[in-house]
Amino acid sequence: MATSYNYSLKVLEVCRVTPFTNSATPLVELCLPLTHFDMFWVKLFPIERIFFYQLSQHESTYTFFNSVLLPRLKHSLSLTLTHFLPIAGHIIWPVGTEKPSFLYTPSDGVSLIVSESNSDFNGLSQNEMQEAIALHPYVPELPVSDSKAAIIAFQITFFPNQGFSIGMCFQHAMIDGKSIAMFMKSWAHICKVNSDMATLLPLELTPIFDRTAVEEPQGLGMFYPKSLKHPGVIKDMENIVRANFELSRQDITNLRRNIVSQQNGKEEEDSKCMHLSTFVLSYAYIIVTIVKAKNLERKGKVGFLFPADCRSRLNPPLPTNYFGNCVVRSSALVDTETILDKNGTAFVANELSKMIKGLATRVKNMSVEREIEETFKLKNIMQVADVVIRVGGSPRFEIYETDFGWGKPKKTQVVSIDKGVWISMAESSHGNGGIEIGLALKKSEMKMFTFLFAKGLK
């Protein structure tokens, strides 16, 4: 049964956190261009994520929160922003320019809301079904106009005698999944060290903002709409619920074995050719289960879409700690009846495998014409498909390693998946090699999905 949406939230403070500076090292203005990888995401609604942290009885008091926890979070955020100056600024799009830019000035900072809630912390941070809007009060909003947009904002909520949460809202045009994971781990690292001497980050958490290594297809900017505003997402949230599901390492092994066995005598050849990664297996299984749960007409169409990291696929490759966007969207449109057939999971896994294998060639030969073709392909999918199932996140981000000094997150959720048929993907919070899937559906669909998800793994 879905947890009832019932909360009381009190805003304690609204402030702006600026990057730490002193007279010896004054901060200066910084301007960065948007690459074509960034431009892909300018019109996407902001991404909302929340981290829940359980506290001990001593740490969950008002005294500890106000005198220790909150000051440390604020100060460490300020120190962290010094390493990530662009996200403390804005995306700007001056009239008459082809593309927007990232601009930081020494007067910039990020918005921070501090709030308190008497809601059920354990209920909000559970895997079980709950109303999707239950998480909305704990993430902030981002101000956006046609020519200027804040990049990131935060909200820290204290749950007395229970724990705290960190909610965030950020522009995908500046920050992809790998980048937000790096920022949060950097903030957590500095907070945990708890020292003004924590001015150096580990190499893997030190961001690189150099855009010169990204080769730009000429003329691509002219095809983007000259506005930073996002299209409004109109969705009736009254009957939308969310839940988390887990695929264990054994579940994934079984899925791989089942798909290989469905290759009709070509197991050895096809299994070697297919890219049966944990991502492919998990995504394929979830796609099939969603389609069945929605009870779609067999004669219809289903679209699916995933972002793929290109840092290692470029020539030369970008550093793994490159901060920004370096992902492309890969999409496909298939017949619903092929998904509903007995070997539907194997069919989808094969389609995903082919899409991933084609990425290297696509990235290597990236051009204006090819990206325009991909954009129109995606628009067509959105128009003709009965449902488009999108995915965000990755178990490779190791988001559950984000420890601010009071333990790893009890739960982290992508709140904005309820704006469409999106699934979030992360490593299991139990650290057992499994995959955690977040999903938002209509209540009746979620009940059916829950039943089919468990049944299909038996």
N, C-alpha and C positions, 0 to 999 in steps of 0.2 A: 504494500500500500504506500502511496506517495505521502511523504511528510507534509503536513499542512504548513502553508505559508503564513507565518505569524512572527512578527519581529518588532522590536523597539530600538531605534537607533538614535543616539544623541551625538551631534557634532560638537566636539570639544575645542577644536582649533582648525583654522584654515591658514596655512602659511606658505612661504616660498623658500625652498632650500637652494642655496647657491653653491657653486663649486668653491671649495676651500682655497683661500689664497692668503698671502702675507706680503709685506712690503718688499721682501727679498725676491719673491717670484710672482710679480703681478701677472694677471691673466690678460690676454690680448684677444682681439676679435679674430674669429676664424670662420672662413666661408669654404664650403665644399660643394662641388657640383653633384647633381643626381646622375647616376649612371642609368643606362637603359634597364638594368636589373631593378633599380629602385623605381623607375617610372612605371613598371608593370603594375605596381601596387598602390599608386597614388590614389586611385578611386575606390580602393577597398575600405570598408568600414574599419575603425580602430579595433585592435585585438585586445580583449580583456582577459586577464588571468588573475587567479587568487591563490595564495599560499596560506595554509592553516598550520599553526604551530601549537602543540599542546604544551602547557607549562605545569611545573610541579606546584604543590600547594603553597610553598613559600614564594615562588616566582609569580604566581597569578594574583597577587594582592595589588591594591591600588598603590601602596607605597612603593613596591618594587617597580611597577609599570612607570610611575611618574618620575622616580628618582634614578632608575637604572636603565630599564629597557628602552623607553622612548628616547631619552637623551643619547644613548648609544646608537640607536638606529638613525637618528637625525644626523649626528656628527659623522658617522661612518658613511652615510649617503653623501654628505657634503664632500668628504675626502674622495669617495669613489667618482663623483662627478668630475673631479679634477682630471681624472684619466679619460673621461668620456665626455669632453666638452661639447661636442656637437648635439648630444641629446638634451643638453640643458638649454639649447636655443630653440629655433623655429625652422620650419620649412617656409620659405617665402617665394612668391611668384610675382615679381614686378610686372606691371603692364608693359607689353611690347617685347617681352623676352620669350624665347622658344621653350625653355625649360625652367623649372624652379631650382632653388639652391637650398642648402642647409646653412643657416647663419647663426653663429653664436656671438654675442656681445657681452662684455664684462658685467653688464647689468642684468643678464638673464639668469633664470633658475627654474626649477621644476616645482609644480604645485604639489602640496602635501596636505591631505585632510587627515585629521586625527579624530577618531570617533569611538564611541562605547556602545556595546550592545548587550542586551540581556537574553538574546536568542540562544537556542540550544546549539552550542558549539559542536557537539558530537553529531547532532542531526545534520548540520550544514556540511560537515566534513566526512560524511559517510559515503559508501558506494551505492546504497539502496536508492530507489526511486524517490525523487522529491520534486516539488514544483520548480520549474526553471527560474522563475522570477525571484526565488528565495535568495539567490546569490547577488542579485542586482544592486542592493543597497551598499554592498561592500567593495564596489569598484568605482573609481571616479570617472568623470567625463572629461573629454578633451575639447577645448575651444578651437573651432575651425571656421575660417572664412574663405572667400574665393582666393585671396592672395596671401594668407598667413595661417599657419597651423602649429599649435604646440606639438611636441614630439612624444612626450611621455608625462604621465601624472601618476601619483601614488595615493593610497589611502591605507592607514594603519588603524585597525579596529581592535580594541581591547574587550575581551569577554571575561569579566571578573570571575575569579575562581575556576577558570577553564583554560584560557589561552589567548592567542592573538592571531590576527590575519594581516597579510600584506596584499592589498589589491592593487592592480595596475591597469592602465589603459595606454596603449602606444600605437604609433603610426607604423604600419608595415612598410611604408615607403622609406623609412630610415632603418628599420630593425627587422631582420628575419629571425626565425626560430633559434638558430645557432647563436646569433648575436645577443638576443635577450637572455638566453641561458648564461652566456659569458658575463653579461653585466650583473645579473643577479648573484652569480657565484663570486664575482669580484666584490660586490657590496657585502655579501655574507662573509667573505674572507677577511676584509678589513674590519668588520664589526666583531668578528670572533677574536681576532688578534687584539683588538681593543687598545690601540696605542697610536699616538700621533706619529710614531716612527714607521707606521705601516704605509709608507709612501710608495713602496715598490710592490708590484704585483708579480706573482709567478708568471713566467713567460707565456704559458698557455692562456692566461687571463689578461694579458696586456694587449689592448686593442690596437689594430693597425687600420688607419683611416685613408691611407694613400689610394687615391682613385686612378692614378696614372697607369697602373698595371692592367686596368680594365679597358679593353679595346672597344670603342664605341662604333656601332654601325651608323654611318652618316645618314642624316635626314630622318631618323626615327622620331625625333621630338615633334615634328610637325603633325604627327598623327594623334597626338594626345590632346584631350580637351583642356582648355586653358582655365582650369579652376581646381582648387584643392578640396572643394566641398565633396562629400561622399553622397551618393544616391541614398535617399532615405530607405530604411528597411522597415516595411510595414508588415507586422506579423501579429496575429492574435495570440497572446501568450497565456490566455486563460486556461487552456487545456494542454499546455506543453509541459512535459516533465523531463528530467534528466536523470541519468544513472551512470555508474561506472561498472565496467566488466573486466575480468582478467582472463587472459590466456596464459596458462602456465607453460613452462619450458616443455613439459611432456605433451601438452595440448598441441604445441607448435610442431613437435616431432611427429605426432600422430597425423596432423594435417599434411605434412610433407609426405609421409608414407602413403597416405590415402591418395594424394594427387599423383604420385609416381605410379601407383597401382592402377590408375584409371587411364593410362596411356595406351591401352589396347595393344599390348605386346611390344610397344616401342619404348619400354621403360628406360633402358640404358641410354639410348640415343637422346630421347626427349628430356629426360631428367638432367642430363648433362648440359643440354642446350638451354633449358629453362632456368631463370634466375629465381630460385625458390628461397629468397631471403626471409627473415622473420617479418620484415615489413610487408612483403608481397603476400605471404601466407595469411597474416593477420588481416590485412586490408581486404583481400579476396573473400575471406570467410565473413567479415562484417558486411561487405557489399551484398553478398548473397542473402544473408540473414535479414538485412534491412528490406530488401526487395520482397522477400517472402512475407515479412511482418506487415508490409504496406498493402499486401494483397493486390498488386498491380495487374493490369490486364496483360495477358501474354503477348498480344500483338503490339504492345507499346515499345518505347525506347528508354534506356537507362544510360545516363552519363556518369562518368567518374573522373576525378581531377585530383592531382597531387602535385605539390611543389618538390623540386629536386635540387639538392645542393650542387653547385657547379664549381666550387673552389678548386677541387682536385681535377676537374674535367677541362679546365682552361689550359691553354698552351701559351706561355708557361702557367703553371697552376698558381693560384693565390694562396697566401699563408692561411693556415687553418684558423688563425685569430684575426683574419680580416673582418672588420666590423661594418655592417651595412647589409645590403641585400646581394646575395649571389645565388639566387635560385631562379629556375624557370618553371613555368606551369606546363604540365603534361596532361593531356585530356584524351578521352575516348568516348565513343557513342556505340552502344551495342543493342542488339535485340533483347527484350525482356525475356522471351521464351528460352533463349540460350542460357540465361542465368538460372531460370527456374527448372531446367532439365536436371537429370540425376547427377551429371558431372559438372554442375554449374560452377562450383568452387575451382575446379581444375581449369575450366574455360577462362574465368576471370583472372586467375593466377597467370595463365599463359599470355593473356592480353597485357597485363601489368608487366610481365617479364619482357615482352617485346618493346613496350614503351620505354622501360629503363635502359634496355640495350641500345635503343636508338638515340639516347641522350648525348652520347659522346660525339656522334656525327653531327647532331643538331647544333651543339654548342661550338664545335670546331668550325662549322660553316655558317655561323650566325650572320644574318643579313637583314636589312630592312624588309625585303620582300618576304623572307621566311617568317619573320615575327608578325608581320601583318596577316599573313596566311594563318598562322596559329591563333591570332586574335579573332579573326572571323570564324575560324573553326569552333572556338570556344563559344562565341556568341550564338552560333547555330545550334550547338549542343544545348545551351541554356533555353533556347526557344522551342526545340522539338522534343526534348526529353521529358518524360513524366516525372522523373526525379534525377537530380544531379548530386552525387554523393562525394563530398570533398573531405580531405583529411589534412590535419595540421599537427605539427609536433613530430618527435622522433624519440625512440628509446636511447638513441646515441647521445642525446643532449644531457642525459643523466641529471634531470631536473630535481630529483629527490636527494641530490647531494648538496643542496642549497641550505647550509647550516650556519645560522647567524650566531651561534654560541649557546643556543638553548635546545639543541637537538635538530634532527632532520625534520622536514615537513611531515605532519600526519597525513595531509592530503594536499594536492595541488590540482586545480581545475581550470580549464579554459572556459570562461563564462560565455564568451561570444559565440560558441558553437550553436547556441539556440537561435541564431539569426537565419538559419537555413538547415539543410541536412548535412551537417559537418560532423566529423568525428575527430576527437583529439587522441593522440597516441603518445605514451610515455613508457618508461621502464616501470616495472612493478614496484610499488612502494615497499614491498616485502623483501626486495633485494634477492629474489630467487631466480632471476633470469627470465621472468615472465614479462608480459606486456599488459599495460593498463589502457583500456579504451573508455573514452568519455563520449556520451551520445545524448542528444535531445530529440524527442519525438512526441507525437500526440500520445496521451495516456493509453489509449486502446492499442496503439501500435507498439508502445514500449512493453506492455504486458505480453503481447505476442512475441516480440523480439526476445524478451527474457526467457520465455518458454523454449523458443527455437534455438537460441544460443546454447542453452544447457543441453538440449536434446541432441543437437548436432555434434557435441563433443563426446557423447557416450559411445 
